[in-house]
Amino acid sequence: METPRKRWPLEFKICAVTISNQYKSVHRVAQELGVSKNSLQHWKKLFKDGKLTLHESSDSYKNRKEILRKKKNKNQRSYNS
């Protein structure tokens, strides 16, 4: 039986990256925070590449919300026809 994947909030990821950058130890910080070393390394790479930011998250959230709204409107029109 597989264990479900944990989903970490964006703010947590950014804080974890910041802490690991300050202490220069991915292994120790990952262990203290209870995340895998690989996850923290991946978050650091995303952060370095500019892909782990609060602005990106809010933009993608708005985009997802807009897409869902359009799908809902489309479904309502086809349902009413």
N, C-alpha and C positions, 0 to 999 in steps of 0.2 A: 504494500500500500504506500502510495506516494504522499509525502507531506506537502501541504499547499504552500505555494510561494508567498513570501512576505512582500508586501508592498510598502515601501518607505515613502513618507511625504517628501516633496521636493525640498522643503525648508530643512528637513533633517539631513538630506543628502548634501546640501550646500554647507551646512554646519559641520558635518563629518569631514568633508574635504578641507574646509578651513582649518579645523583642528589638526588634521593629519599634516597639512602644510606647515603649521606652527611647530609641531613636535617632530617632524621629519621621520615618522615611524608609522607606516601603513599597518603593519602587523599589530602593533600595540594598540593603536587607536581602534582598529576594527574589533579587536578582542574586547576592549573596554566598552564599546558601543553595542556589541552583540551582533555585528554584521560580518559577512564573510570578507576575507581579505580581497578576493577577486572582485566583489561588488564595489568595495571602496576604491580599488585601483581603476575600475571601469568608470566610476563617478568622477574620479580625478581627471581621467582622460577627457570625458565629456565636458567637464568644467574648463579645462585648459583650452579645448576647441571652441568654447563659447556656446556649447549646446545644452548646458545645465544652468539655466538662468531663470529667475522669477518672471521676467518679461516674456520669455518664450512660453512658459507654462500658461500665463494668462491669455496670451494670443491663441495658443492652441485650444485652450478651453473655450474661448469665444468662437473660434472656427468650428469646433465640434458642436457647440450649442446652435450655431447658425445652420449647420448641416442637418441636425436633428429637426429644427424648426421647419426647414424646407421639405424634408421627407414627410413630416407630419402633415403639412399643407397639401402636398402632392397626394398623399394617401386619402385625405379627406375629400379632395376634389374627385378622385377616381371612385371613391366609395359613394359619393352623392350622385354620381352620374348614372 
